[in-house]
């Protein structure tokens, strides 16, 4: 017993020397209720090595302990399992537990039994998912070495298959995820996340895009490289990292070295992408194969984002063009609508003019025709000169009335034209009102009327002198027309710094409330009648309002009622309105 202790002590002394504690080792479990089996197994496998990896032997002394051990260490590669422990079927029950409950299909199980007759080998091999079945008496050190090596190689192959399957599942799942990204930055972040998931390790990574020529941009970073996200160009990178990225773009191929992985991707649109990873461990061949498969799909993902961006830009441009075209069509429709309204108004105005010509002009023409016939008879009868002259006067008066009506119609047509413009210039309205008063004084004198003018020395206003003269003249001539014989008409000009006010007052028949409500309409017939039989077209006041409106001013009328006279007030801005 002392000799065995010495041997075991010798193994413990040499373990730290032959195998560093941080070296990767195969995990195997010895599950047996005989302590001597554990010691013998450790002794027999003390110098075992496969692919440069030694063993890490874990022990359990019952089926129950074996269950806890398998749950705590899912990466156990092989189990040396006793069949009979606390019960005759404890080992077989543990096999059922490993395969069916915790669903560990990769661990290799070697059954060892000291009573093979109680568990016939053929039935056990058929009924249970085990990899070898040995009697303890025949399991020498060499056979144990052979069985364990075969089990570990089988475990290694299964692990590669499991890793490959898992990696392919991740790649397939990642494909749909990566193709859903609509921006370069989101795609780059997704690439780093999926690679870390694919390798099942924590890693620092950086993704650099070269768009055209030497235009670099860091689209994503993780771990210690996250601080470089958004960098334009690679100069802000650490020197060693910058050199690695530049070398990757120069080599234009994948590279796996120690714990560093470099992926190079060239898209169909000519852009280049380099993904640099620093992992915690060196990648296995399976890892590298999976990373290369994953990298081959990235070109499509990046082109997909580029095409989506181009499509989005095209849609945006198309929407803008459609919006512009819609605005143009809307404006065209508005212009057509405006022109249609103008045509309708012009047509209505034409009908009104024709009605006026048919009605108002008929009477003067009848007078002219009748007087002409009378004049012809008088001449034929050698009537006196006075009789002939009287008929000529009647014809002249009718002609004058007819000419006045035509002038009013022409003035109204001009005021109603839509392309008419106001020519603004400094005008002394005080002098202009005085001129209008003098021009109308003979007409007032014929009716024994007096025109009183109250104006300042000067009152300059920005306006169209011809148009304003026409408006004031209409008001003054109306005052003369509707004032009684011997009546008084007054003109007044005043105002302040911002406005000029012109008032025309008479002592005529006045205005009824109904007259005031429709006073400035076209072809309106008022309740008052001209006091000397003068004719009226009903257009004068509508022309006045049109002219004053075009100047940005207002015109209004006040009357105390029929027989009380009336006052018309024009208010003009002293300066044109600011547009």
C-alpha positions in Angstrom: 0.0 0.0 0.0 2.9 2.3 0.8 4.3 1.6 -2.7 1.0 2.7 -4.3 0.9 5.8 -2.2 4.4 6.6 -3.4 3.4 6.1 -7.1 0.3 8.3 -6.7 2.4 11.0 -5.0 4.8 10.9 -7.9 2.0 11.5 -10.4 0.7 14.5 -8.4 4.3 16.0 -8.3 4.7 15.7 -12.1 1.2 17.0 -13.1 2.0 20.7 -12.8 5.3 20.2 -14.7 3.9 18.2 -17.7 0.6 20.0 -18.1 -0.1 23.7 -17.5 -3.3 24.4 -15.5 -4.7 26.6 -18.3 -4.1 24.0 -21.1 -7.2 22.6 -22.8 -7.9 19.1 -21.7 -10.4 16.3 -22.4 -13.0 16.0 -19.7 -13.9 12.3 -18.8 -16.0 11.1 -16.0 -15.4 7.9 -13.9 -18.7 6.9 -12.3 -18.1 3.8 -10.1 -18.8 2.9 -6.5 -15.4 1.3 -6.1 -12.7 3.9 -5.1 -10.0 1.6 -6.3 -11.4 1.8 -9.8 -11.0 5.5 -9.7 -7.4 5.3 -8.5 -6.5 2.6 -11.0 -8.1 4.6 -13.9 -6.2 7.8 -12.9 -2.9 5.8 -12.7 -3.5 4.1 -16.0 -4.3 7.3 -17.8 -1.9 9.6 -16.0 0.2 10.2 -19.1 -2.6 10.1 -21.7 -2.6 12.7 -24.5 -4.6 13.1 -27.6 -4.0 15.9 -30.1 -1.9 17.6 -27.6 -4.6 17.6 -24.9 -4.4 15.7 -21.6 -7.2 14.6 -19.4 -9.3 16.1 -16.7 -10.8 13.2 -14.8 -14.0 13.8 -12.8 -15.3 11.3 -10.3 -18.7 10.2 -9.1 -19.4 7.2 -6.8 -23.1 6.5 -7.4 -25.8 6.9 -10.0 -27.2 9.9 -8.1 -23.8 11.6 -8.0 -23.4 10.8 -11.7 -26.5 12.7 -12.5 -25.3 15.8 -10.7 -21.9 15.5 -12.4 -23.4 15.2 -15.9 -25.7 18.2 -15.3 -22.8 20.3 -14.0 -20.5 19.4 -16.8 -22.3 19.1 -20.2 -18.9 19.2 -22.0 -17.8 15.8 -20.7 -16.4 13.9 -23.6 -16.5 10.3 -22.3 -17.9 8.4 -19.3 -16.4 5.3 -17.8 -19.6 3.9 -16.2 -20.1 1.0 -13.8 -23.3 -0.9 -14.4 -24.0 -2.1 -10.8 -23.7 0.5 -8.1 -26.4 1.4 -5.5 -28.7 -0.9 -7.5 -28.2 -3.6 -10.1 -29.3 -1.2 -12.9 -28.0 2.1 -11.6 -25.6 2.5 -14.5 -28.2 1.6 -17.1 -30.6 4.1 -15.5 -27.9 6.8 -15.7 -27.5 6.0 -19.4 -31.3 6.6 -19.9 -31.0 9.8 -17.9 -28.1 11.1 -20.0 -29.6 10.3 -23.4 -33.3 11.0 -22.8 -33.6 13.5 -20.0 -30.7 15.9 -20.4 -30.4 14.9 -24.1 -26.7 14.7 -24.2 -26.1 12.8 -27.5 -22.4 13.6 -28.0 -20.8 12.2 -24.8 -19.3 8.7 -25.4 -20.3 6.1 -22.8 -18.2 3.0 -22.0 -19.9 0.6 -19.7 -17.7 -1.4 -17.3 -19.1 -4.2 -15.2 -17.6 -6.7 -12.8 -20.6 -9.1 -13.3 -21.2 -9.4 -17.0 -23.6 -12.2 -16.6 -26.1 -10.0 -14.9 -26.2 -7.5 -17.8 -25.7 -9.5 -21.0 -23.5 -7.5 -23.5 -25.7 -8.0 -26.6 -28.9 -6.9 -24.9 -27.3 -3.9 -23.4 -25.7 -2.8 -26.7 -29.1 -3.2 -28.5 -31.3 -1.6 -25.8 -29.1 1.3 -24.6 -27.3 4.0 -26.5 -23.7 3.2 -25.4 -20.5 3.1 -27.3 -18.6 0.2 -25.7 -19.1 -2.5 -23.2 -16.2 -4.0 -21.2 -15.8 -6.4 -18.3 -13.5 -4.9 -15.7 -11.4 -8.0 -15.7 -10.6 -7.6 -19.4 -10.1 -3.8 -19.4 -6.3 -3.7 -19.2 -4.4 -0.4 -19.5 -3.9 -0.9 -23.2 -7.5 -1.7 -23.9 -8.6 1.2 -21.7 -6.3 3.5 -23.8 -7.7 2.1 -27.0 -11.3 2.3 -26.0 -10.9 5.8 -24.6 -9.1 7.1 -27.7 -11.8 5.7 -30.0 -14.5 7.3 -27.8 -12.7 10.7 -27.8 -12.2 10.7 -31.5 -15.9 9.8 -32.0 -16.8 12.6 -29.5 -14.6 15.1 -31.4 -16.3 14.2 -34.7 -19.7 14.5 -33.2 -18.9 17.9 -31.7 -17.7 19.1 -35.1 -21.0 17.9 -36.6 -23.0 19.6 -33.8 -21.0 22.8 -34.1 -21.4 22.8 -37.9 -25.1 22.1 -37.7 -25.5 24.9 -35.1 -23.4 27.2 -37.1 -25.4 26.5 -40.3 -28.7 27.1 -38.4 -27.3 30.4 -37.2 -26.2 31.4 -40.7 -29.6 30.5 -42.2 -31.3 32.4 -39.4 -28.9 35.3 -39.8 -29.5 35.5 -43.6 -33.1 36.6 -43.2 -32.2 38.9 -40.4 -29.3 40.6 -42.3 -31.4 41.0 -45.4 -34.0 42.8 -43.4 -31.6 45.6 -42.4 -32.2 48.8 -44.4 -29.1 50.8 -43.5 -25.4 50.1 -43.6 -24.8 50.8 -40.0 -27.6 48.5 -38.8 -26.3 45.8 -41.1 -22.8 46.2 -39.8 -23.9 45.9 -36.2 -25.9 42.8 -37.1 -22.8 41.2 -38.8 -20.7 41.6 -35.6 -23.5 40.3 -33.4 -24.2 37.2 -35.7 -20.5 36.3 -35.9 -20.1 36.4 -32.1 -23.2 34.1 -31.9 -21.8 31.9 -34.6 -18.5 31.3 -32.8 -20.2 31.2 -29.4 -17.5 33.5 -27.9 -17.2 37.0 -26.7 -15.1 38.9 -29.1 -14.1 42.5 -30.0 -14.8 43.4 -33.5 -14.7 46.3 -36.0 -16.3 46.6 -39.5 -14.8 49.0 -41.9 -16.3 50.0 -45.3 -14.3 51.3 -48.3 -16.9 52.9 -50.5 -14.9 54.4 -53.4 -11.2 54.9 -53.8 -9.8 55.5 -50.4 -13.0 56.6 -48.6 -13.0 54.6 -45.4 -15.7 54.6 -42.7 -16.1 52.6 -39.5 -19.7 51.3 -39.5 -19.7 49.2 -36.4 -17.5 48.2 -33.4 -17.9 46.0 -30.4 -15.9 45.5 -27.2 -12.7 47.6 -27.1 -13.3 48.8 -30.6 -16.8 50.4 -30.0 -15.2 53.8 -29.4 -14.3 54.0 -33.1 -17.9 53.8 -34.4 -18.7 56.5 -36.8 -15.1 57.4 -37.6 -14.6 58.8 -41.1 -11.4 57.4 -42.4 -9.1 55.0 -40.5 -6.6 57.6 -39.2 -8.4 57.8 -35.8 -7.8 54.1 -35.3 -4.9 52.9 -33.1 -1.7 52.4 -35.1 -1.7 48.6 -34.9 -5.4 48.3 -35.7 -5.0 50.7 -38.6 -2.1 48.7 -40.0 -4.1 45.5 -39.8 -7.1 47.1 -41.6 -4.9 48.5 -44.3 -3.2 45.1 -44.7 -6.6 43.4 -45.0 -7.7 45.7 -47.8 -4.3 45.1 -49.5 -4.4 41.3 -49.2 -8.1 41.1 -50.2 -8.7 37.6 -48.6 -9.7 36.0 -45.3 -7.0 35.4 -42.7 -7.0 33.4 -39.5 -4.1 33.9 -37.2 -4.0 32.9 -33.5 -6.9 34.6 -31.8 -7.5 37.2 -34.7 -9.8 36.7 -37.6 -10.0 38.9 -40.7 -12.9 38.7 -43.2 -12.7 40.5 -46.6 -15.9 41.0 -48.6 -16.2 42.6 -52.0 -19.8 43.5 -53.0 -21.2 43.3 -56.4 -21.4 47.1 -56.6 -17.6 47.4 -56.0 -17.6 48.3 -52.3 -15.2 46.6 -50.0 -15.8 45.5 -46.4 -13.2 44.2 -43.8 -14.4 42.6 -40.5 -11.6 42.2 -37.9 -12.3 40.1 -34.8 -10.3 39.4 -31.7 -11.7 36.3 -30.0 -10.9 34.7 -26.6 -9.7 31.5 -28.2 -8.2 30.3 -31.5 -10.8 29.3 -33.9 -11.2 25.6 -34.8 -11.3 24.4 -38.4 -15.1 24.1 -38.0 -15.3 27.7 -36.8 -13.2 28.9 -39.7 -15.3 27.0 -42.3 -18.5 28.5 -40.8 -17.1 32.0 -40.8 -16.1 31.6 -44.4 -19.6 30.5 -45.3 -21.1 33.3 -43.4 -18.7 35.8 -45.1 -19.8 34.6 -48.5 -23.3 35.7 -47.8 -22.4 39.1 -46.6 -21.8 40.4 -50.1 -25.5 39.9 -50.9 -26.6 41.5 -47.7 -24.5 44.7 -48.3 -25.6 44.9 -51.9 -29.2 44.5 -50.7 -28.8 47.5 -48.4 -27.2 49.5 -51.3 -30.0 48.6 -53.7 -32.6 49.4 -51.0 -31.0 52.8 -50.5 -31.0 53.5 -54.2 -34.6 52.4 -54.5 -35.5 54.6 -51.6 -33.8 57.6 -53.2 -35.5 56.8 -56.5 -38.9 56.6 -54.8 -38.2 59.9 -53.0 -37.3 61.6 -56.3 -40.3 60.1 -58.0 -42.6 61.3 -55.1 -41.1 64.8 -55.4 -41.6 64.8 -59.1 -45.2 63.6 -58.7 -45.7 66.3 -56.0 -44.2 69.0 -58.3 -46.4 67.8 -61.2 -49.4 67.7 -59.0 -48.7 71.3 -57.8 -48.3 72.3 -61.4 -51.6 70.7 -62.4 -53.3 72.2 -59.4 -52.0 75.7 -60.4 -53.1 75.1 -64.0 -56.5 74.1 -62.8 -56.7 77.2 -60.7 -55.7 79.3 -63.6 -58.3 77.6 -65.8 -60.9 78.1 -63.1 -60.0 81.8 -62.8 -60.1 82.2 -66.5 -63.4 80.5 -66.7 -64.8 82.8 -64.0 -63.4 85.8 -66.0 -65.1 84.5 -69.1 -68.4 84.1 -67.2 -68.1 87.6 -65.8 -67.2 89.0 -69.2 -70.1 87.2 -70.8 -72.4 88.5 -68.1 -71.0 92.0 -68.6 -71.5 91.7 -72.3 -75.2 90.7 -71.8 -75.6 93.7 -69.5 -74.1 96.0 -72.0 -76.3 94.7 -74.7 -79.3 95.1 -72.4 -78.3 98.7 -71.7 -77.8 99.4 -75.4 -81.2 97.9 -76.2 -82.9 99.8 -73.4 -81.2 102.9 -72.3 -79.8 104.0 -75.7 -83.1 103.3 -77.4 -84.8 106.4 -75.9 -82.1 109.0 -77.0 -82.1 107.4 -80.5 -85.9 107.7 -80.6 -85.7 111.3 -79.6 -83.1 112.0 -82.3 -85.1 110.2 -84.9 -88.4 112.0 -84.0 -86.8 115.4 -83.8 -85.1 114.8 -87.1 -88.4 114.1 -88.8 -90.0 117.2 -87.2 -87.0 119.2 -88.4 -87.6 117.9 -91.9 -91.2 118.9 -91.7 -90.4 122.4 -90.4 -87.9 123.0 -93.2 -90.4 121.8 -95.8 -93.0 124.2 -94.3 -90.6 127.1 -94.2 -91.0 127.4 -90.5 -89.3 130.1 -88.5 -85.7 130.0 -87.7 -86.4 129.7 -84.0 -88.5 126.6 -84.5 -85.7 124.9 -86.5 -83.1 125.9 -83.9 -85.3 124.5 -81.1 -85.4 121.1 -82.8 -81.7 121.2 -83.4 -81.2 121.9 -79.7 -83.3 118.9 -78.9 -81.3 116.7 -81.3 -78.0 118.0 -79.8 -79.2 117.3 -76.2 -80.3 113.8 -77.1 -76.9 113.2 -78.9 -75.1 114.6 -75.8 -77.0 112.2 -73.6 -76.3 109.3 -75.9 -72.6 110.2 -76.0 -72.5 110.4 -72.2 -74.0 106.9 -72.0 -71.5 105.5 -74.4 -68.7 107.2 -72.4 -69.9 105.6 -69.2 -70.1 102.2 -70.8 -66.6 102.5 -72.2 -65.3 103.7 -68.8 -67.0 100.8 -67.0 -65.7 98.3 -69.5 -62.1 99.6 -69.0 -62.6 99.5 -65.2 -63.9 95.9 -65.4 -60.9 94.7 -67.4 -58.7 92.3 -65.5 -55.4 93.5 -66.9 -56.0 97.1 -66.0 -53.2 98.7 -64.0 -53.0 101.7 -61.7 -50.2 104.1 -62.4 -49.2 105.6 -59.1 -47.6 109.0 -58.9 -47.6 112.0 -56.5 -50.8 113.9 -57.1 -52.0 117.1 -55.4 -55.6 116.0 -54.7 -56.6 119.5 -53.5 -55.8 121.0 -56.9 -57.4 118.0 -58.7 -60.7 118.5 -56.8 -60.6 122.2 -57.5 -60.2 121.4 -61.3 -63.1 118.9 -61.2 -65.3 121.5 -59.4 -64.5 124.2 -62.1 -65.2 121.7 -64.9 -68.6 121.0 -63.5 -69.5 124.5 -62.6 -71.2 125.4 -66.0 -73.5 122.4 -65.6 -74.4 123.5 -62.0 -74.9 127.1 -63.2 -77.5 125.9 -65.8 -79.5 124.6 -62.8 -78.8 127.7 -60.7 -76.8 125.5 -58.3 -73.7 126.7 -56.3 -70.6 124.6 -55.8 -68.7 125.4 -52.6 -65.1 124.0 -52.3 -63.2 123.7 -49.0 -59.7 122.4 -49.6 -56.2 122.9 -48.1 -53.4 124.6 -50.0 -52.0 121.2 -51.1 -52.7 117.5 -50.4 -50.3 115.2 -52.1 -51.3 111.5 -52.4 -49.8 108.6 -54.4 -52.5 107.7 -56.9 -53.5 107.6 -60.6 -54.7 111.1 -61.3 -56.8 110.2 -64.3 -58.7 107.5 -62.5 -59.2 109.4 -59.3 -60.4 112.5 -61.4 -62.9 110.2 -63.1 -64.2 108.9 -59.8 -64.6 112.5 -58.3 -66.2 113.7 -61.5 -68.8 111.0 -61.3 -69.7 112.0 -57.7 -69.9 115.7 -58.6 -72.0 115.2 -61.7 -74.3 112.9 -59.8 -74.7 115.6 -57.1 -75.6 118.2 -59.8 -78.0 115.7 -61.5 -79.9 114.8 -58.3 -79.9 118.2 -56.5 -82.9 120.5 -57.0 -82.8 123.8 -58.9 -80.9 126.4 -56.9 -79.4 123.7 -54.6 -75.9 123.8 -53.0 -73.1 121.2 -53.5 -70.0 121.2 -51.4 -66.6 119.6 -51.9 -64.2 119.1 -49.0 -60.6 117.6 -48.8 -58.9 116.8 -45.5 -57.2 113.8 -43.8 -54.1 113.0 -41.8 -50.6 111.6 -42.4 -51.8 108.3 -43.6 -55.0 109.0 -45.5 -56.7 111.6 -47.7 -60.5 112.1 -47.3 -62.7 113.6 -50.1 -66.3 114.4 -49.4 -69.0 115.4 -51.9 -72.3 116.6 -50.3 -75.6 117.7 -51.9 -79.1 118.9 -50.8 -80.8 116.5 -53.2 -83.5 113.9 -52.7 -81.4 111.8 -50.4 -81.1 108.0 -50.2 -83.5 105.4 -48.7 -82.2 102.4 -46.7 -82.8 100.2 -49.8 -80.8 102.6 -51.9 -77.9 102.5 -49.5 -77.8 98.7 -49.6 -77.4 98.5 -53.4 -75.9 101.8 -54.1 -72.6 100.7 -55.7 -74.0 97.9 -57.8 -73.9 98.0 -61.6 -77.0 99.1 -63.4 -78.8 100.0 -60.2 -81.9 102.2 -60.4 -82.3 104.3 -57.3 -85.5 105.8 -55.8 -84.4 109.4 -56.5 -84.8 110.8 -60.0 -82.7 113.4 -61.7 -84.2 116.8 -61.1 -84.0 118.1 -64.6 -84.9 115.0 -66.5 -81.3 113.9 -67.0 -80.7 110.3 -68.0 -78.8 107.7 -65.9 -77.2 104.4 -66.9 -76.7 103.1 -63.3 -73.0 102.7 -63.9 -71.4 105.8 -62.5 -71.2 104.7 -58.8 -70.0 101.2 -59.7 -67.2 102.8 -61.7 -66.3 105.0 -58.7 -66.1 102.0 -56.3 -64.0 100.0 -58.8 -61.5 102.8 -59.1 -61.2 103.4 -55.4 -61.0 99.7 -54.6 -58.1 99.4 -57.0 -56.3 102.2 -55.1 -56.8 100.3 -51.8 -59.3 102.9 -50.6 -63.0 103.0 -49.6 -66.0 104.8 -50.8 -69.2 105.2 -48.7 -72.5 107.1 -48.7 -74.5 108.6 -45.8 -78.0 110.1 -45.9 -80.5 111.1 -43.3 -83.2 109.8 -45.6 -85.4 110.9 -48.5 -85.3 114.7 -49.0 -82.4 115.1 -46.6 -79.5 115.1 -49.2 -76.6 112.8 -49.2 -72.8 112.8 -48.6 -70.3 110.6 -50.5 -66.9 110.0 -48.8 -63.7 108.7 -50.5 -60.8 107.7 -48.3 -57.5 107.0 -50.1 -54.2 105.9 -48.5 -51.6 108.6 -48.7 -49.0 106.0 -49.9 -49.5 102.7 -51.8 -49.9 99.6 -49.6 -46.7 97.5 -49.0 -47.0 94.2 -50.9 
